[in-house]
C-alpha cells in the first residue's frame, strides 16, 4: 500500500487493486474512490462525507495527481 497525506486526508493506492487507475481518499468516517484521470473523477462514495469534503477529495487528488499516477504505475506496471 502506498499512502500520501494531504492535510487531514489520506490518499491511498493499493497494490492488489483493479483498473481503472484510481486512488482511495480517506477522511474521518468516509472514503471515496477517485479516478486518476485529468481532471480526476469521483467513482464511489462510502460513508457520509460532510458538505464540501467530496470536493476536497477531488482537489486533493488533483493536487497530487502526478505522484498518484506514478504510484499506480509502480504498483501495477
C-alpha positions as CSV (number, residue, x, y, z in Angstrom):
1,X,0.0,0.0,0.0
2,X,1.2,3.5,-0.9
3,X,-0.1,6.4,1.1
4,X,0.2,10.2,0.8
5,X,-1.0,12.7,3.4
6,X,-2.8,15.8,2.1
7,X,-4.0,17.9,5.0
8,X,-6.4,15.8,7.0
9,X,-6.9,13.4,4.1
10,X,-5.1,10.2,3.3
11,X,-4.7,9.3,-0.4
12,X,-4.0,5.6,-0.9
13,X,-3.1,3.3,-3.8
14,X,-3.5,-0.4,-3.1
15,X,-1.2,-2.9,-4.9
16,X,-3.9,-5.5,-5.4
17,X,-6.5,-3.1,-6.8
18,X,-8.2,-3.2,-10.2
19,X,-8.5,-0.9,-13.2
20,X,-9.2,1.9,-13.9
21,X,-6.3,3.7,-12.2
22,X,-7.7,5.3,-9.1
23,X,-6.9,6.4,-5.5
24,X,-8.8,6.0,-2.3
25,X,-9.2,9.2,-0.4
26,X,-9.9,8.5,3.3
27,X,-11.4,11.1,5.6
28,X,-13.0,11.0,9.1
29,X,-15.7,8.3,8.7
30,X,-15.8,8.2,4.9
31,X,-13.8,7.0,1.9
32,X,-14.2,7.9,-1.8
33,X,-12.5,6.3,-4.9
34,X,-11.3,8.9,-7.4
35,X,-10.2,8.1,-10.9
36,X,-6.6,9.2,-11.7
37,X,-7.9,10.9,-14.9
38,X,-7.5,14.5,-15.9
39,X,-9.5,16.0,-14.3
40,X,-9.9,13.4,-11.6
41,X,-13.4,11.9,-11.4
42,X,-15.4,10.6,-8.5
43,X,-16.1,6.8,-8.8
44,X,-17.7,5.7,-5.5
45,X,-18.5,7.1,-2.0
46,X,-18.6,5.1,1.2
47,X,-19.8,6.6,4.4
48,X,-21.1,10.2,4.7
49,X,-18.7,12.9,3.8
50,X,-19.8,16.3,5.1
51,X,-20.7,19.1,2.7
52,X,-17.6,20.0,0.7
53,X,-15.5,17.0,1.7
54,X,-16.2,15.2,-1.6
55,X,-14.9,18.3,-3.4
56,X,-11.9,18.5,-1.1
57,X,-11.1,14.8,-2.0
58,X,-11.2,15.7,-5.7
59,X,-9.0,18.7,-5.2
60,X,-6.5,16.7,-3.1
61,X,-6.2,14.1,-5.9
62,X,-5.8,16.9,-8.5
63,X,-3.0,18.5,-6.4
64,X,-1.1,15.2,-6.1
65,X,-2.2,13.7,-9.5
66,X,1.3,13.1,-10.9
67,X,2.5,11.4,-7.6
68,X,-0.6,9.2,-7.5
69,X,-0.2,8.2,-11.2
70,X,3.5,7.4,-10.5
71,X,2.5,5.2,-7.5
72,X,-0.2,3.4,-9.6
73,X,2.4,2.8,-12.3
74,X,5.0,1.4,-9.8
75,X,2.4,-0.9,-8.2
76,X,0.6,-2.0,-11.3
77,X,3.1,-1.7,-14.1
